[in-house]
Each structure stands twice: as C-alpha cells, then as structure tokens.
C-alpha cells in the first residue's frame, strides 16, 4: 500500500484507490501511457526518452543490497519471499499465484490476460465492458499494450505483418506498442489506453475477485 | 540490523500484505462500481489496522524519490538492454523509470509537463 505525506491516507497501489483515511474513496487516474517493458524496447521506440538518473546518495548502501540489483517482478522467480506465501488469503486456483497477467478494467468488467497464454502473432480483439479492445503482446520485451481500438468513430482491426510490426487491416498504417500510429493514413493518431497493468495473479485477483480470464477460443 | 528494526520491517511487510488482501472500507462517491474486496470483519480490526499503519508511517524507512534528476538515453550507460523499465508518455514526452530503481524507492514522485505522477510497482 501507499500513503500520502499530506493526509497519511492509505492507498492501494494496484488500483489507485484510497481505502482508509481522510481521502477515503478518492481514486488516482492512471497515467496514459505507462508500460512495463525492457530498456531495449523503450529506447528503440522512444529514442528521445529521458531516464531517471542515478542518485549518488543511494549508490551502494550495503544495508539495502546495493542501489541497483538487477531484479524485478519478471526475473522468473516469485517476487514474494516463500515465508509470505501462506499469508495470501484471497486466492483463486484458476492460475498459479505468481503467473503474470495483464489486468484491465473496462466499464464494470475486469479481465486478466495471462502472459504465458497470449498469442505472439495476433492481437486479441474482443469486446470488454461493452468496449471494442485490442491487446498487443511483445514476447521479446514481455510487454503488453491494451487499447480501445476505436479511431475516428470506427473500430479498427489489427494484425502483425511479415516483420512482426503492428498494422491495421484497413489502411496498413504502422502502430507501435504504446498505441501510437507512426506511419500511414492514421499517422499521429493515438489509441486510448485501457486502465490496466501487469501484475502477478494473486495481486490482481485479491483486488479484483470478480475478474474473468481470457482464454483462446 | 537491530532487533527492533528487524521487527518493524516484518510488521511493515506483513501489514502490507494484509492490507493488500483487504480493502478496509468501500464506497465513497468516486469508488468504482464493483468494489470487490471483502469489508473488514469488525470495526475494531479496522481501527487497529489503521492505527498500526500510522505508527509504521511514523517510522517509515523507505525513501521515496521526489523529482528525480533525468538524463538523456545516451547517458544512461549503466542500463543494460534487458533491464526492465516503466515507460511513461505524457504529452509526447517519454520518460523511463528503471524497475530496480523503483524497487529501491518503492515510489517515485515526478512531474511531467505540469502533470504530477506517482510511479510505483
């Protein structure tokens, strides 16, 4: 959980909701676009990106295992130490605790896309919460883009070309994983990102017990 | 690490997990329509947890980063291509927050093009 310095209210980091304290019931808006990916992928798509700089004050503090351990939620090992696993009270056996999912919230619907089941070649296109969505997966970067696929009043359909690039079937315009069209008739257009994030299954499920799970038809 | 510090850490981590599993209070005009986390079992439990959280905040040892310095991609020589980042695009501006750095600070408070954001994981 998070707290804010101003009121010390408590916030759920997965949902952005304040669940206790003065700001109870307030919800943080998710930034467009935030995407969990690799440095290689981000830098390739955004050569002009800025990067959070290393702060010499925090470099090499021995008590903190060093400033820059190369670990993250996707290192392949469960991120939660084994002794905490029994304390996870809200469970669902449909997936393994530590399976990575991309969870989205559209209208009243919550839906999880398990990364290990996602098709590599084809974007997923379906309606979620009454909205036509498209889910893109880059296996090399293990990164997901999830969008409302309506542009200029019509729902587009997407596919990967021979080189793996994402194109809409209509105009063959070229799109990148952040939902931006960078070449073609739709150049400059941007798909609206869904409210979603990458999470281990237990965390997504604990905060969204009514979630559905995507399955290949 | 002193015994007391270690105890505090455990309380903080276990407390965090407990909070992760329970949304203590639902409702409020801006809460989403389907609030699905179970309500607390008793008022005493809820009040106790909240008091514990305020104590832990008082002794917080995590160091959130606020308005971190930024460098151009070419200067980020310490990053390896396979390192994970959280990438954010606001008003056409791209910023990358390396996950290992976020995992150290837990929260990064930043402002992009006038929009205040909090980056966490």
HADDOCK unambig.tbl for C-alpha pairs under 7 A between the chains (distance, minus, plus):
assign (segid A and resid 1 and name CA) (segid B and resid 16 and name CA) 6.02 0.50 0.50
assign (segid A and resid 1 and name CA) (segid B and resid 19 and name CA) 6.83 0.50 0.50
assign (segid A and resid 1 and name CA) (segid B and resid 20 and name CA) 6.69 0.50 0.50
assign (segid A and resid 19 and name CA) (segid B and resid 23 and name CA) 6.02 0.50 0.50
assign (segid A and resid 19 and name CA) (segid B and resid 24 and name CA) 6.05 0.50 0.50
assign (segid A and resid 19 and name CA) (segid B and resid 25 and name CA) 5.69 0.50 0.50
assign (segid A and resid 19 and name CA) (segid B and resid 26 and name CA) 6.89 0.50 0.50
assign (segid A and resid 20 and name CA) (segid B and resid 24 and name CA) 6.71 0.50 0.50
assign (segid A and resid 20 and name CA) (segid B and resid 25 and name CA) 6.60 0.50 0.50
assign (segid A and resid 24 and name CA) (segid B and resid 28 and name CA) 6.84 0.50 0.50
assign (segid A and resid 25 and name CA) (segid B and resid 27 and name CA) 6.18 0.50 0.50
assign (segid A and resid 25 and name CA) (segid B and resid 28 and name CA) 4.45 0.50 0.50
assign (segid A and resid 25 and name CA) (segid B and resid 29 and name CA) 6.67 0.50 0.50
assign (segid A and resid 25 and name CA) (segid B and resid 30 and name CA) 5.69 0.50 0.50
assign (segid A and resid 25 and name CA) (segid B and resid 31 and name CA) 5.16 0.50 0.50
assign (segid A and resid 26 and name CA) (segid B and resid 30 and name CA) 5.62 0.50 0.50
assign (segid A and resid 26 and name CA) (segid B and resid 31 and name CA) 6.60 0.50 0.50
assign (segid A and resid 27 and name CA) (segid B and resid 30 and name CA) 6.55 0.50 0.50
assign (segid A and resid 27 and name CA) (segid B and resid 31 and name CA) 6.77 0.50 0.50
assign (segid A and resid 32 and name CA) (segid B and resid 89 and name CA) 6.40 0.50 0.50
assign (segid A and resid 32 and name CA) (segid B and resid 90 and name CA) 6.56 0.50 0.50
assign (segid A and resid 33 and name CA) (segid B and resid 88 and name CA) 5.41 0.50 0.50
assign (segid A and resid 33 and name CA) (segid B and resid 89 and name CA) 5.11 0.50 0.50
assign (segid A and resid 33 and name CA) (segid B and resid 90 and name CA) 6.97 0.50 0.50
assign (segid A and resid 34 and name CA) (segid B and resid 86 and name CA) 6.48 0.50 0.50
assign (segid A and resid 34 and name CA) (segid B and resid 87 and name CA) 5.44 0.50 0.50
assign (segid A and resid 34 and name CA) (segid B and resid 88 and name CA) 4.42 0.50 0.50
assign (segid A and resid 34 and name CA) (segid B and resid 89 and name CA) 6.67 0.50 0.50
assign (segid A and resid 35 and name CA) (segid B and resid 86 and name CA) 5.47 0.50 0.50
assign (segid A and resid 35 and name CA) (segid B and resid 87 and name CA) 5.10 0.50 0.50
assign (segid A and resid 35 and name CA) (segid B and resid 88 and name CA) 6.53 0.50 0.50
assign (segid A and resid 36 and name CA) (segid B and resid 85 and name CA) 5.94 0.50 0.50
assign (segid A and resid 36 and name CA) (segid B and resid 86 and name CA) 4.58 0.50 0.50
assign (segid A and resid 36 and name CA) (segid B and resid 87 and name CA) 6.39 0.50 0.50
assign (segid A and resid 37 and name CA) (segid B and resid 84 and name CA) 5.59 0.50 0.50
assign (segid A and resid 37 and name CA) (segid B and resid 85 and name CA) 5.55 0.50 0.50
assign (segid A and resid 37 and name CA) (segid B and resid 86 and name CA) 6.36 0.50 0.50
assign (segid A and resid 38 and name CA) (segid B and resid 81 and name CA) 6.68 0.50 0.50
assign (segid A and resid 38 and name CA) (segid B and resid 82 and name CA) 5.47 0.50 0.50
assign (segid A and resid 38 and name CA) (segid B and resid 83 and name CA) 5.48 0.50 0.50
assign (segid A and resid 38 and name CA) (segid B and resid 84 and name CA) 4.31 0.50 0.50
assign (segid A and resid 38 and name CA) (segid B and resid 85 and name CA) 5.55 0.50 0.50
assign (segid A and resid 39 and name CA) (segid B and resid 81 and name CA) 5.11 0.50 0.50
assign (segid A and resid 39 and name CA) (segid B and resid 82 and name CA) 6.13 0.50 0.50
assign (segid A and resid 39 and name CA) (segid B and resid 83 and name CA) 5.56 0.50 0.50
assign (segid A and resid 39 and name CA) (segid B and resid 84 and name CA) 5.86 0.50 0.50
assign (segid A and resid 39 and name CA) (segid B and resid 85 and name CA) 5.80 0.50 0.50
assign (segid A and resid 40 and name CA) (segid B and resid 81 and name CA) 4.34 0.50 0.50
assign (segid A and resid 40 and name CA) (segid B and resid 82 and name CA) 6.25 0.50 0.50
assign (segid A and resid 42 and name CA) (segid B and resid 87 and name CA) 6.75 0.50 0.50
assign (segid A and resid 46 and name CA) (segid B and resid 94 and name CA) 6.71 0.50 0.50
assign (segid A and resid 48 and name CA) (segid B and resid 73 and name CA) 6.85 0.50 0.50
assign (segid A and resid 49 and name CA) (segid B and resid 72 and name CA) 6.47 0.50 0.50
assign (segid A and resid 49 and name CA) (segid B and resid 73 and name CA) 5.96 0.50 0.50
assign (segid A and resid 49 and name CA) (segid B and resid 94 and name CA) 4.67 0.50 0.50
assign (segid A and resid 49 and name CA) (segid B and resid 95 and name CA) 5.29 0.50 0.50
assign (segid A and resid 49 and name CA) (segid B and resid 96 and name CA) 6.84 0.50 0.50
assign (segid A and resid 50 and name CA) (segid B and resid 70 and name CA) 5.87 0.50 0.50
assign (segid A and resid 50 and name CA) (segid B and resid 71 and name CA) 5.47 0.50 0.50
assign (segid A and resid 50 and name CA) (segid B and resid 72 and name CA) 4.68 0.50 0.50
assign (segid A and resid 50 and name CA) (segid B and resid 73 and name CA) 5.74 0.50 0.50
assign (segid A and resid 50 and name CA) (segid B and resid 94 and name CA) 6.34 0.50 0.50
assign (segid A and resid 50 and name CA) (segid B and resid 95 and name CA) 4.77 0.50 0.50
assign (segid A and resid 50 and name CA) (segid B and resid 96 and name CA) 6.25 0.50 0.50
assign (segid A and resid 51 and name CA) (segid B and resid 70 and name CA) 5.29 0.50 0.50
assign (segid A and resid 51 and name CA) (segid B and resid 71 and name CA) 5.30 0.50 0.50
assign (segid A and resid 51 and name CA) (segid B and resid 72 and name CA) 6.15 0.50 0.50
assign (segid A and resid 51 and name CA) (segid B and resid 73 and name CA) 6.12 0.50 0.50
assign (segid A and resid 51 and name CA) (segid B and resid 76 and name CA) 6.92 0.50 0.50
assign (segid A and resid 51 and name CA) (segid B and resid 95 and name CA) 5.64 0.50 0.50
assign (segid A and resid 51 and name CA) (segid B and resid 96 and name CA) 4.75 0.50 0.50
assign (segid A and resid 51 and name CA) (segid B and resid 97 and name CA) 6.20 0.50 0.50
assign (segid A and resid 52 and name CA) (segid B and resid 68 and name CA) 6.30 0.50 0.50
assign (segid A and resid 52 and name CA) (segid B and resid 69 and name CA) 6.11 0.50 0.50
assign (segid A and resid 52 and name CA) (segid B and resid 70 and name CA) 4.66 0.50 0.50
assign (segid A and resid 52 and name CA) (segid B and resid 71 and name CA) 6.51 0.50 0.50
assign (segid A and resid 52 and name CA) (segid B and resid 96 and name CA) 6.35 0.50 0.50
assign (segid A and resid 52 and name CA) (segid B and resid 97 and name CA) 5.48 0.50 0.50
assign (segid A and resid 53 and name CA) (segid B and resid 68 and name CA) 6.85 0.50 0.50
assign (segid A and resid 53 and name CA) (segid B and resid 69 and name CA) 5.36 0.50 0.50
assign (segid A and resid 53 and name CA) (segid B and resid 70 and name CA) 4.98 0.50 0.50
assign (segid A and resid 53 and name CA) (segid B and resid 71 and name CA) 5.73 0.50 0.50
assign (segid A and resid 67 and name CA) (segid B and resid 101 and name CA) 6.89 0.50 0.50
assign (segid A and resid 67 and name CA) (segid B and resid 104 and name CA) 6.58 0.50 0.50
assign (segid A and resid 68 and name CA) (segid B and resid 100 and name CA) 5.66 0.50 0.50
assign (segid A and resid 68 and name CA) (segid B and resid 101 and name CA) 6.19 0.50 0.50
assign (segid A and resid 69 and name CA) (segid B and resid 100 and name CA) 6.12 0.50 0.50
assign (segid A and resid 70 and name CA) (segid B and resid 100 and name CA) 6.11 0.50 0.50
assign (segid A and resid 71 and name CA) (segid B and resid 100 and name CA) 6.04 0.50 0.50
assign (segid A and resid 72 and name CA) (segid B and resid 99 and name CA) 6.22 0.50 0.50
assign (segid A and resid 72 and name CA) (segid B and resid 100 and name CA) 6.19 0.50 0.50
assign (segid A and resid 89 and name CA) (segid B and resid 21 and name CA) 6.73 0.50 0.50
assign (segid A and resid 90 and name CA) (segid B and resid 21 and name CA) 6.29 0.50 0.50
assign (segid A and resid 108 and name CA) (segid B and resid 33 and name CA) 6.66 0.50 0.50
assign (segid A and resid 108 and name CA) (segid B and resid 34 and name CA) 6.52 0.50 0.50
assign (segid A and resid 206 and name CA) (segid B and resid 21 and name CA) 5.48 0.50 0.50
assign (segid A and resid 207 and name CA) (segid B and resid 36 and name CA) 6.98 0.50 0.50
assign (segid A and resid 207 and name CA) (segid B and resid 37 and name CA) 6.00 0.50 0.50
assign (segid A and resid 208 and name CA) (segid B and resid 36 and name CA) 6.08 0.50 0.50
assign (segid A and resid 209 and name CA) (segid B and resid 36 and name CA) 6.02 0.50 0.50
assign (segid A and resid 210 and name CA) (segid B and resid 36 and name CA) 6.85 0.50 0.50
